[in-house]
Amino acid sequence: MSVLQANCPSCAAPIEFKNGSTVVLVCPFCRSAVARTDKKLEDLGKVADLAESESPLKIGLKGVWNNNRFELTGRAQNRHELGGVWDEWYATFSNGWVGWLAEAQGKFYLTFYQPLKENLPPFEALQLGQAVPQIKNKTPLMVTEKGTATSVAADGEIPYKLTPNERSDYADLSGAGKAFGTIDYSMNPPWAFVGEQVSLADIGLADAKPAEREARKVAVGAMGCPNCGGSLKLNAPDKTERVTCPFCNSLLDVNQGNLKFLRTLAKVENPFVLPIGAEGTFAGDVKLKIIGAVVRSVTFDGVQYFWHEYLLYNAPIGFRWLVHSDNHWNFVEPINAAEVVNNGTTASYNGRNFKIFQDAPARVEYVQGEFYWRVETGETVRAVDFVNAPLMLSQEISHNEMNWSAGIYLTREEVEKSFGVTDLPKPWSVAPNQPFTGGFYIKAGFLMLGLLITIAIVMIPLSGFSSTPLNQQIVLPPTANAQAAQTVFSQPFELKGSRNVRITANAPVDNAFADLDVDLINEQNNEVESVNIPIEYYQGSDGDGAWTEGSQTQDATLSSLPAGKYTLRVEGTWQNFGQPMPVTVKVEQNINRGVNFCFAFFALAILPIFGLLRKWTFETKRWKESMFGGSESSDSEE
C-alpha cells in the first residue's frame, strides 16, 4: 500500500495519506481538512470536533463483508436540516472497494457507489414514494426522504472532497427486505450509492460495544436553562435536538450541549399518566426509557381529538413510541416504507391486509422532555392510519420525509406490568386496532355444533333404520249413538327393545271427527301403554276461497318399550256413528324425529350467536370512530 507522507499546510504537523482512495485527511493536530490535489495539499478549513455519541464503531476497526476484509478509515458527521446528526463511516476494503457505512438511530446501512447509465431526476422533481428505475437493483427502490445535509465534523481519511459546513442535497431510498440507497446531489451529475441495512454481526463487528461516554450534563452556572438556570441532564445527549425545562416549561434548542432559549410553553396541568424517566420492559426483555412526551391532536367534523405519545429510548436499538389514546395503548416501531403497499383505502404489509381508519393532519399541542428532532408546538404532519387488529400501520408525511410504523395493541395490564405501576386509567370505547377477545366463544360454539352434527350423522347407522312392525286396516262397526264406543284388536306384532314407537292412525273423515283411544298391550305381561289420537278434518269455501282445517291422519309417539309381542286395542267414537269407520293403523319403530337434536342444536347455537352479536357490536363501535365509517372485521381478531 502506497503511503503519502507530508506536512499539514495549516500547522506543519506530519500527516499520512494511507489509502489511495483518500481525498481529504483531517489533521489530528489542528483539525484542518487537508485535500490532496495533483500539485499540492490544500487546506479546506477547520472541521468541528465530532459530536459525542454511543456509537460502537471507531476508526481502525476491521470487519468482513461478503468474504472481503475492510477497515474503518474515516468518519464524517452530517447535520439534518431539521436537527440531529448522523455518522458516515468509510470502509476501505482489501480489494480496493470503498464502502459507506451510515449510522443513524442505532441502525447501520452499508452502501457502495453505483455507476449509472441514465440520468437521475433533478432533486426538485423527486417526490416521496416515487420509484427510481434509473438505479438498477434486484429490489426496486423508492424515495422515502429528501433533504439538505450540512457537513459539520470529520475525522480520519475521507474519500471525497469534504468542505467544512458545506450544504448538499440528498435523497434516501428504500426497497423491500433490507435494500437501501442514497442519491448525493452535491455532485453533478448526482451519484448513487446502493446497498442494504446491516447488523454489526453481518459485517463481522458483532463484538463491537457502544462507547461508554459520560452523558453531557447541563450544570447550574455552566449550561443551565437559559431562562431559569435550572440544571438539565440529557438521556440521549448525542441525539437530542429539543428539550423542555421541567422547572420553567421553556422549550430549548440543543446544539452540542449548548442550550438556546426558544420560547416558554403555555402552562398546562400535566396531561401525562407516565412520567419522564420511567423505564419499561418490552418485547421480552428490552428496557426502554421515556425521554419525551407529546400531546397531538386531529380535528374531524369540527371536533378536536387528542392523544399522547411517549418517546422511548435505548442506545443500542434507538427510538420507539408508546401511544396512549382513550386510555388504550400501542407500542410502535418504525418499519421499511418500501415493504408497505398502499392502495389508498387499504394497505398490505408482511402478508396482512389493513383497512384505512384515519387520514388527517396531526398537530403537536404540547411537549415535555427531549426529542431527536426540532419539535415545535403547532407543527403538523399528515397522519394516515390503517388497521388490522391487533396491529396498526401508520404513515406520517411531511414536506420532505415519509415514515411508516407498525403499532401493536397493549392492554392496560400489560403496560402496568411493563412499568411496574398500578391504577392506570381504564380505557373507554373501542380502540382502532383493539382485538376482539370473544372470538374463543364463537369458535367454541361452532365447534360444539359441528361435533353435534357429526354425532348425529354417526348415530343414524349405529342406531339402525326405522321399521314398520304393523300396518293394518281395521273397521269399527256402527254404533247406536255418538257416545257409544267400539273396540277392535289388531293382529299381533313384534317390537324390539330400546327403540321409540310411533302409532299413526288414518280415518276417512270429511267435515267430521273420530276420537281413537289406542292401547299397546304387551302379551307377555299384559302391561298397557295408552295414547289418544283425535282425528278431525273440515273443509269448505267462503269469500276468501277454499279452506281446510285439521287432517285425516294423526300420530302419537311413545318412548322405548321392552322387546316382545304386542297387540293394538283401538277403541273409537266418531261423528257418523251409524256408518262403519275404517281405520288404518301403522306402528313404526326407531323413528328419527330430530326433537332432541333440534333442542340441542338451538341450545348450543346460543353461544356463537351471542358471540357474533358481541362482535358485531364491537366492530360497530370501532368503525363509528373512523373517518371512513363502515364495519369490517379483520382476519386476526378471533
Secondary structure, DSSP 8 states (H G I E B T S, - for coil): ---EEEE-TTT--EEEE-STT--EEE-TTT-EEEEE-SS-EEEEEE-B-------S--TT-EEEETTEEEEEEEEEEEEETTS-EEEEEEEEETTS-EEEEEEETTEEEEEEEE--SS----GGG--TT-B-TTS--SS--EEEEEEEEEEEEEEEEESS---TT-EEEEEEEE-STTEEEEEETTSSS-EEEEEEEE-TTTTT-TT---------EE-TTTS--TTT---EE-SSTTT--EEE-TTT-EEEEEETTEEEEEEE--------SS-TT-EEEETTTEEEEEEEEEEEEEEETTEEEEEEEEEEEETTTEEEEEEEETTEEEEEEEE-GGGEEE-SSEEEETTEEEEEEEEEEEEEEEEEEEESS---TT-EEEEEEEEETTEEEEEEE-SSBEEEEEEEEE-HHHHHHHHT--------S--TT---TTHHHHHHHHHHHHHHHHHHHHHHHHH---EEEEEEEEEE---SSTT--EEEE---EEE-TT--EEEEEE---SSEEEEEEEEEEETTT--EEEEEEEEEEEEEEETTEEEEEEESEEEEEE----SEEEEEEEEEEESSTTS-EEEEEEEEES----HHHHHHHHHHHHHHHHHHHHHHHHHHHHHHTSSS------TT--
